[in-house]
Amino acid sequence: MSDARINLGKQGEDLAAQHLKKMGLTILARNYRQKTGEIDIIARDKNCLVFVEVKTRKSLRFGQPFEAVTQKKQAQLSKVALDYLSRNKLLDQSARFDVISILLPDNGKVAIEHLPNCFEPVSYF
């Protein structure tokens, strides 16, 4: 991945974290990595853990950013979330999956769309 794409993603994740904090969520982890994948942000919303995927684009040329969260990506996120819950002995904790879609066009008009609880855990088993 190019440095420009990495920087764009980091900028989007920073904006998403700020957005979540403004909404009253507490950030627990960022870029939680396991060999099966990564979750961009893990947060707490009252009694619910929130696993957040952030998608950032500079334009709509290839569609809305959230459209990149395919069923395959959802399954990967589900596996990593289960790992997090298991490692932290939180399997009885309520949880949800959010997607934050960010547009960062060259004109500087940032658009953030937060899609809470937008998919159920996915498994191919």
N, C-alpha and C positions, 0 to 999 in steps of 0.2 A: 504494500500500500504506500502511496506517495506521502511525502511530508505534508502536502497541502490537504489531503484527505484526512490524515491523522489529526491535523490542527483543526479542521472543520468539525470533526467528530468530538474532539475535546471541548471546543467552544460550545457546541450544542449540549454536551453533558453538563457543562458549567451552568448554562442558562436553565437547563431542566432542573438541576439541583436548587438553584435560586427560586425557581417557580414553585417547587415542592415546599421549600421552607416558607415561602410567603403564604402558602395554603395551610400552614400549620403542621406539616409532616416533619418528622425527625429523620435525618439521614443517618443510617446505620453503617452503610458500606458503599464504596464506589469501586467499580471494575472488579467485582468478585469473580475470580477465575478458578476454573477447574479444568481438568483435561477434556471434559465434554463440552466446554464453552465458557461463556462469560455473561454476567448480568451487569448492566451498566450502573444501576443504582438500586440499593435495597433501603427501604425507608419504613418508618412506622407511622401509621395513621390511626391514632387512638389505640384500639386493641387489635389492629390488623397489620400484618406485615405486607408490604407492597413491593413487588418485584417489577422494576421499571426498565423497559427497553426504550432507548432514545434513538431516533432516526433523524438525521440532519441532512438537508440538501440546500443547494444554492438556488435551485429553480424547480419548476414543476415539469421540466422537459421529460422526465422519466416517471411522472406521476407523483402522487402525494407521498411524503416520506413514510407514513405508516403502512402504505401498501407493500413495503419491503418486509414486513413481518409476516412471512408466509407460514403455512402449517408446519413446514420443516423447522423453521426458526422457533415457532411456538413450542414444538416438541423439545428442541434443544434447551430453551429457557426453562421448560418444565423440569427437565433432568437436573439442571444446575440448581434450580430452586429447591428441589427435593434434597439434593446434596446439602445445601445450606441448612435447611430445616433439620435434617438428620444430624449433621455435625454439631449443631447448636442445641440439640434436644428440644426442638420447637415443633415437633410433628403434630401436636394438638392445637397449635396456634392457627387462627384464621388467617388466610392469605388471599391476595388477589394479584393479577397481572395487569399493569397499566402500560400504555405506550404513549410517549411524548414525541410529537411530530414537530420538527422545527424547520422553518424556512429562513435562510440567511441570504437574501438576494443582495446583489451589489449595490442596490439603492439604499440599503441600510434599514429597510422596513421589516423588522423581525416579526415573524408570526409563529406563535406557540399554540399548538393544539394538544390538549391533554385528554386522552381517552382512558378513563378509569375502568377497571374491571372488564377489559375488552376481549379477553378470551379465557376459556377454562383450561386447566392443565391438560396437556396432550401427551399421549403415549402411543408408541407403535407396538406395544407388547400384546 
